[in-house]
């Protein structure tokens, strides 16, 4: 992550609280944290740079994205005539996926290494930051072999905050980023424990240095939308987790928050499944866009919440998921409305702030994502497109172009030129292809990052056009990406169609 802002900043505006209230406040940001929150301007701040927001602006805490395939973010949406799939292994072995996604990602990585640049990582993180994401977690980055002190590996997050880094999150203990608990036996096709990964999890958990862990289990069709039951392999994989000795001691599991990724085999109507999660306080990471795109199905989240299970949201991989977790939250709301689920807007916002922080073991003071004194100075400022006294209405109604600024560690990374130019930081204009949604938007990248956004976007596009077949780059902002907009409309139609049938049977 970039170092915190070289100078203190004073931000004034309507500060949104976790309960949905908002207050006109002054926030003094210094050395990466919130130093003061007050009704009046703090004393002795005459020479501090002031970001004074407008009457239609709301200050939200930065969002968490706990499962994002950053290496895939330059790619457009991917689909297959074989979809919907039954489970993860089907689409990862699909010829189209290999050709249009996996092979292109590998080619891009080789190109970036040859150039000696960090273009792909920078552009991928910018895409997340344009949607208010400030904390990012890559799946399977070091997996069960993560460093025990929780420090970020060398390929860590550049612009945002690395969820796995103890130093960047300001806490002790390591985080095991998403690892696979089971594979499929080549002979029987049945779930087989990945012993090394599970033993690594148990070893760190029992040693007391594990802050949190994310485990992928049973990803596939859940059966919720069609009432035909979960994919058999996915369900057997989840039940193999329930039976595995590593999770027999509920108290031991509770010591380090554990979050389930995937979870299509989880049956929210089966009390045994719910009791297993609840007794161990296992949370669930939910990506409804990717679920419906790949499997035509998703989890019964309303039932999970009703059972007292924590649910957080994640964007997943861009070819099947969303560009950033804010878009995922807006789609989740549409889906929950379509099935007539009784889930409040406040709960959905919690899924990308407070409850996501809980998945990382950040329940202590200073880590609540409410922008209190001592909190990390991560925030985004959103201009409401409608007149409202309800910040959550603004959160779901606003579009990408309404983001006025995103700050990480008190340093503005992205936003409106008229707001960020007051900081005196070096700024780059967003590239011309993004102009539809990014007119007047700028990016702050210190020279040591070594990326010229406009030039490197052009170089990347030229490289992608030389591929066989040529690849049209995914735009950084969804509102300027026609293919992304078409995919979103298709998913919304699917949500309405599926939602009607789910609501009528629930």
Order of alpha helices (4+ residues) and beta strands (2+ residues): beta-beta-beta-beta-beta-beta-alpha-alpha-alpha-beta-beta-alpha-beta-beta-beta-alpha-beta-alpha-alpha-beta-alpha-beta-alpha-alpha-beta-alpha-alpha-alpha-beta-alpha-beta-beta-alpha-beta-alpha-beta-alpha-alpha
